[in-house]
Amino acid sequence: MRASIGAMAVRKKPLRFGDLAVAKGFCTGKDVAQALKLQAEQDARGDRHQLLGILMCREGLLSTTQLIEMLKELQPAASSKPA
């Protein structure tokens, strides 16, 4: 029982896209906040939801190369295992 409790305590919090972008130096926290605000405004208007990375590229806050690099890093390890 204790081993499973300890294992649960070690579980890492999932890394969020904006946090990774800032950690890599691709943008600032202010840029992420701006993009999140725009995303929320679009959602509130009923516009089609845009993923944060796509929205940040369209707004010029990230390059497509940076987006692809981050998506590769965030990709779950399970999907890279052969079937």
C-alpha positions as MATLAB code, in Angstrom:
seq = 'MRASIGAMAVRKKPLRFGDLAVAKGFCTGKDVAQALKLQAEQDARGDRHQLLGILMCREGLLSTTQLIEMLKELQPAASSKPA';
ca = [
       0.000    0.000    0.000;
       2.707    2.443    0.940;
       4.538    1.916   -2.323;
       1.462    2.875   -4.305;
       0.889    5.935   -2.136;
       4.503    6.984   -2.660;
       4.193    6.450   -6.390;
       1.132    8.657   -6.504;
       3.001   11.413   -4.671;
       5.745   11.316   -7.321;
       3.273   11.798  -10.184;
       4.171   14.944  -12.052;
       1.705   17.657  -12.948;
       1.187   17.703  -16.738;
       3.186   20.421  -18.466;
       0.944   22.997  -20.078;
       1.634   24.310  -23.562;
       2.100   27.933  -22.516;
       4.408   26.983  -19.642;
       6.614   25.029  -22.027;
       6.709   27.902  -24.538;
       7.914   30.266  -21.821;
      10.386   27.721  -20.377;
      11.939   27.281  -23.829;
      12.233   31.055  -24.223;
       9.958   31.093  -27.281;
       7.674   33.741  -25.775;
       6.885   35.549  -22.541;
       4.229   34.892  -19.948;
       2.580   38.073  -21.191;
       2.400   36.598  -24.709;
       0.739   33.446  -23.357;
      -1.736   35.516  -21.320;
      -2.563   37.564  -24.427;
      -3.170   34.410  -26.460;
      -5.306   32.842  -23.720;
      -7.392   36.025  -23.525;
      -7.903   36.003  -27.293;
      -8.802   32.306  -27.179;
     -11.394   32.956  -24.446;
     -12.862   35.900  -26.394;
     -13.197   33.766  -29.525;
     -14.818   30.967  -27.535;
     -17.246   33.426  -25.909;
     -18.285   34.709  -29.351;
     -18.970   31.153  -30.442;
     -16.115   31.118  -32.949;
     -14.491   27.806  -33.751;
     -12.123   26.862  -30.908;
      -8.442   27.226  -31.778;
      -5.755   25.314  -29.961;
      -3.370   27.662  -28.184;
      -0.332   26.764  -30.303;
      -2.189   27.376  -33.566;
      -3.539   30.656  -32.270;
      -0.073   31.756  -31.141;
       1.362   30.977  -34.586;
      -1.410   32.911  -36.319;
      -0.786   35.874  -34.009;
       2.956   35.780  -34.702;
       3.835   34.815  -31.118;
       5.413   31.490  -32.158;
       6.963   30.192  -35.347;
       5.741   26.962  -36.885;
       9.157   25.441  -36.174;
       8.786   26.293  -32.478;
       5.250   24.883  -32.442;
       6.385   21.593  -33.981;
       9.298   21.310  -31.537;
       6.949   21.774  -28.590;
       4.348   19.346  -29.909;
       7.022   16.674  -30.304;
       8.116   17.230  -26.712;
       4.554   17.148  -25.378;
       3.606   14.056  -27.387;
       2.768   11.200  -25.020;
       5.498    8.570  -24.832;
       2.911    5.830  -25.420;
       2.169    7.062  -28.926;
       5.829    6.725  -29.932;
       5.974    3.022  -28.989;
       5.610    0.534  -31.842;
       2.337   -1.418  -31.871;
];
